[in-house]
Amino acid sequence: METAETLLRTYGLTAFMGLFGWLVGFFTDIGKEHLKRQMQLREEHAKDVLDQILSPLFDYLKDFYLPICELKSCPLDVGRVVINQKMDKIVGDGYVRTDYTLEVLVPARTTNAVLGEREYWHESESFRRYYTDAFENHHSSLLRRWESFRKSFESTATQCLSRAEKIDKELREKIAMPQAQAGGQQTPTWANYERLALLVYKRQFGIGEESLFFPDRARNVVSVAGASEQVIQSSSLEESWKAINAVEALARNKNDTESLKQSFKSLSSEAGKLIDDFRAVLAKKPSPQRCSLT
């Protein structure tokens, strides 16, 4: 009897230990699979961070920021702004018109969805989410340097805009013709001061080779050479030459350009270092990191 009970206990203990061992192995395998899957997700996410954040920044450093810092491209452009003047209840002088405006260029990439449509990646919700994660968990040191560079660039570009706006004001005083409108009916004579100011700015810094010319024999129309872009509509040859001479005189005035040139030279050096470091990170296999998104 005791032998039978002993055997039962032995068999029971053996069965229990076998079941326990199986369960341990089962859950160990599950744990390993979970860890393996988690590691795969982190590796995929680390690659997504490179694709969504570092790769676009690398491209814009090469194609947008560096050419501007090397004075090969202009940090400014001429945009359009809608002026909506609500009607006054007393004098009733409301109107809507579209004017030209000088603005700092913003890096953007062209989408494939609509021809000519541009995607401002830095304003998208997806970019902000990935950028915050990359900044806090994956590439903090590199992105801190990028942030410092970007802020310095924006500060310098704002100084460039102020200079161009001052040129715009001087041209208005010297040429004294009505302002061109970007939309709506033009006056008989006009000048696109924003576009002329941009041309003067580029000439002062040696960016490109833009110049003015008469596209026809009447010589009451002045355009930008190469761009076939009309910038002046005058009433006479004398008025045309007055405007051209004002533009040429300001273009030759390169006073106070050295400070901005030095700022861009410093930015060019930092942009080159960032490009090298971004390239090195992108060339490596991404390192998986624990973060809030994984």
Beta strands, then each sheet from edge to edge (+ up, - down):
strand 1: 76-85
strand 2: 95-104
strand 3: 109-110
strand 4: 118-119
strand 5: 181-183
strand 6: 190-191
strand 7: 212-213
strand 8: 221-224
strand 9: 229-233
sheet 1: 1+ 2- 5+
sheet 2: 3+ 4-
sheet 3: 6+ 9- 8+ 7-
end
